Amino acid sequence: MIRCDELRELLSAYLEGTLGGTDRSRVEDHLAACEECASTAEAMRLVVGAGQGLAGLAPSADLTARLTASPCARWLDLLFRAVDHEVAPEALARLLEHLERCEGCRRTWDDLALIQQVSATLRPPSRLIERCRTAHLRRPRGGRRVMGMRTATAAAYLLAVLTTLAVGNPVTLARYRALGTVQQASEIVTDSVNQVATSGRGELRVMIWRAWRWGKTQLESLKQLLEDQDSTQTPRSAADEQQGGTS
Amino acid sequence: MEDLEATVERCRTGDEEAWRALVGATIAPIFRLCASFAPSAAEAEELTQDVYFKLWESLERYNPGSNFMAWAWRVAKNLLIDAHRRSRRERQAAWLDPEVLDRLPGADNPQKTAEHRQRLRLIVRGLGQIDSELAHLVLLRDFAGMAYQEMAEALELPLGTVKSRLNRARLELATAVRRRLNIRPVDSSSLINEGGAP
């Protein structure tokens, strides 16, 4: 009869039914005589059998649909990482090829590149900065991150461009001479960005899309606000325009 | 039906129809792989999306003729291992999630489902007690359903080494499970799995 240590080497093959005739008989003889090995074999059978019970596991139809629905969602995901210099050269080459063909993604790329340049010169409100900085440290129940780093980056960029447009751009200030109104608008914008950033518990890509769409909507609202403000102002003289002073 | 290599080749040119075909052909084993390493059903779906994004991003590096599942493991290894780390820390697994259990064949039998869940719970606890690299072997083979050859390519190990390490992993897991169960000796003829290898 084979020894216990020899039997243990053969157990996986035996339980998977791939052991040849002679070895199989030797294993069965040993198991019939050795209580310890028979117990181990029974526990191992439990492990192998439980996994096999999951063979029919299928993903939800919704998951497949999400994976194949929007090609630009994948490209934009890559794009966000490219802006952060987090993609391999060959993936970047494919992205640039896609940008040649896709006007929508190209526009987003241009916007993000501009936003990144702008954000490098600004200091967004400390609440958002702190949140972005510590986002990867906070893990809510269930282990999911409150906000992915790419989302945090996107939110920070959005905030940067919006606040730049509102209060950091001397051309805007010179043109509209509406510091009070613009500051008020900026506070609304900042609060909204913070709300988006702090409620970012959804899926990463959905969050980025929401943030981006929200950003575009806010930009339009801000432009409209400034245009409305402009229409209520007394038209400025050519001398004022040339002087371009601040209020 | 077009072979996987031709589909991947078309994906590289940005062919969306090919991408849909690739997802359709591979989603079941990839999802099972992700569900084996994730701590919940929701995370398994999220992980599947991340893995597909990673695969899509890395298509240029796929060698025609190599095994897709083995390549998928190598590309997405870090994502999967991170998910498994959370799973171990939280002592949870996607298979214990009712959302997953309800999708399995035979889920309409409450007693069978409860027994299955109980066995899975024991195994999850056992997996948390053995070395993580050994646990990965059990997950890849017994839960994700990978073939030995796929595992050898994925782990870049000789076939014999994979088999012997898996046997060791199963033995350690069986020992951990035995500590929680009072398993009595049984008729050895009933030990062989009727379905054979997964």
HADDOCK unambig.tbl for C-alpha pairs under 7 A between the chains (distance, minus, plus):
assign (segid A and resid 9 and name CA) (segid B and resid 167 and name CA) 6.90 0.50 0.50
assign (segid A and resid 12 and name CA) (segid B and resid 167 and name CA) 5.51 0.50 0.50
assign (segid A and resid 14 and name CA) (segid B and resid 192 and name CA) 6.57 0.50 0.50
assign (segid A and resid 15 and name CA) (segid B and resid 191 and name CA) 6.33 0.50 0.50
assign (segid A and resid 15 and name CA) (segid B and resid 192 and name CA) 4.48 0.50 0.50
assign (segid A and resid 15 and name CA) (segid B and resid 193 and name CA) 5.70 0.50 0.50
assign (segid A and resid 16 and name CA) (segid B and resid 192 and name CA) 6.50 0.50 0.50
assign (segid A and resid 16 and name CA) (segid B and resid 193 and name CA) 5.93 0.50 0.50
assign (segid A and resid 16 and name CA) (segid B and resid 196 and name CA) 4.64 0.50 0.50
assign (segid A and resid 16 and name CA) (segid B and resid 197 and name CA) 4.69 0.50 0.50
assign (segid A and resid 17 and name CA) (segid B and resid 192 and name CA) 6.00 0.50 0.50
assign (segid A and resid 17 and name CA) (segid B and resid 193 and name CA) 6.62 0.50 0.50
assign (segid A and resid 17 and name CA) (segid B and resid 196 and name CA) 5.13 0.50 0.50
assign (segid A and resid 17 and name CA) (segid B and resid 197 and name CA) 6.98 0.50 0.50
assign (segid A and resid 28 and name CA) (segid B and resid 188 and name CA) 5.87 0.50 0.50
assign (segid A and resid 31 and name CA) (segid B and resid 188 and name CA) 5.88 0.50 0.50
assign (segid A and resid 32 and name CA) (segid B and resid 187 and name CA) 6.92 0.50 0.50
assign (segid A and resid 32 and name CA) (segid B and resid 188 and name CA) 6.17 0.50 0.50
assign (segid A and resid 35 and name CA) (segid B and resid 185 and name CA) 5.40 0.50 0.50
assign (segid A and resid 38 and name CA) (segid B and resid 185 and name CA) 5.17 0.50 0.50
assign (segid A and resid 38 and name CA) (segid B and resid 186 and name CA) 6.49 0.50 0.50
assign (segid A and resid 38 and name CA) (segid B and resid 188 and name CA) 7.00 0.50 0.50
assign (segid A and resid 39 and name CA) (segid B and resid 183 and name CA) 5.73 0.50 0.50
assign (segid A and resid 39 and name CA) (segid B and resid 184 and name CA) 5.85 0.50 0.50
assign (segid A and resid 39 and name CA) (segid B and resid 185 and name CA) 5.11 0.50 0.50
assign (segid A and resid 40 and name CA) (segid B and resid 174 and name CA) 6.14 0.50 0.50
assign (segid A and resid 40 and name CA) (segid B and resid 175 and name CA) 6.63 0.50 0.50
assign (segid A and resid 42 and name CA) (segid B and resid 191 and name CA) 6.42 0.50 0.50
assign (segid A and resid 43 and name CA) (segid B and resid 174 and name CA) 4.89 0.50 0.50
assign (segid A and resid 43 and name CA) (segid B and resid 177 and name CA) 6.44 0.50 0.50
assign (segid A and resid 43 and name CA) (segid B and resid 178 and name CA) 6.02 0.50 0.50
assign (segid A and resid 44 and name CA) (segid B and resid 170 and name CA) 6.26 0.50 0.50
assign (segid A and resid 44 and name CA) (segid B and resid 171 and name CA) 6.67 0.50 0.50
assign (segid A and resid 44 and name CA) (segid B and resid 174 and name CA) 4.84 0.50 0.50
assign (segid A and resid 45 and name CA) (segid B and resid 191 and name CA) 6.29 0.50 0.50
assign (segid A and resid 47 and name CA) (segid B and resid 123 and name CA) 6.70 0.50 0.50
assign (segid A and resid 48 and name CA) (segid B and resid 142 and name CA) 5.76 0.50 0.50
assign (segid A and resid 50 and name CA) (segid B and resid 119 and name CA) 6.81 0.50 0.50
assign (segid A and resid 50 and name CA) (segid B and resid 120 and name CA) 6.51 0.50 0.50
assign (segid A and resid 51 and name CA) (segid B and resid 142 and name CA) 4.83 0.50 0.50
assign (segid A and resid 51 and name CA) (segid B and resid 143 and name CA) 4.48 0.50 0.50
assign (segid A and resid 52 and name CA) (segid B and resid 142 and name CA) 6.55 0.50 0.50
assign (segid A and resid 52 and name CA) (segid B and resid 143 and name CA) 6.85 0.50 0.50
assign (segid A and resid 52 and name CA) (segid B and resid 198 and name CA) 6.04 0.50 0.50
assign (segid A and resid 54 and name CA) (segid B and resid 104 and name CA) 6.83 0.50 0.50
assign (segid A and resid 54 and name CA) (segid B and resid 143 and name CA) 6.83 0.50 0.50
assign (segid A and resid 56 and name CA) (segid B and resid 104 and name CA) 5.99 0.50 0.50
assign (segid A and resid 56 and name CA) (segid B and resid 105 and name CA) 6.33 0.50 0.50
assign (segid A and resid 57 and name CA) (segid B and resid 32 and name CA) 6.73 0.50 0.50
assign (segid A and resid 57 and name CA) (segid B and resid 103 and name CA) 6.55 0.50 0.50
assign (segid A and resid 57 and name CA) (segid B and resid 104 and name CA) 5.48 0.50 0.50
assign (segid A and resid 58 and name CA) (segid B and resid 28 and name CA) 5.72 0.50 0.50
assign (segid A and resid 59 and name CA) (segid B and resid 28 and name CA) 6.46 0.50 0.50
assign (segid A and resid 59 and name CA) (segid B and resid 31 and name CA) 6.20 0.50 0.50
assign (segid A and resid 63 and name CA) (segid B and resid 45 and name CA) 6.85 0.50 0.50
assign (segid A and resid 67 and name CA) (segid B and resid 49 and name CA) 6.66 0.50 0.50
assign (segid A and resid 68 and name CA) (segid B and resid 20 and name CA) 5.66 0.50 0.50
assign (segid A and resid 74 and name CA) (segid B and resid 53 and name CA) 6.87 0.50 0.50
assign (segid A and resid 91 and name CA) (segid B and resid 57 and name CA) 5.94 0.50 0.50
assign (segid A and resid 143 and name CA) (segid B and resid 86 and name CA) 6.85 0.50 0.50
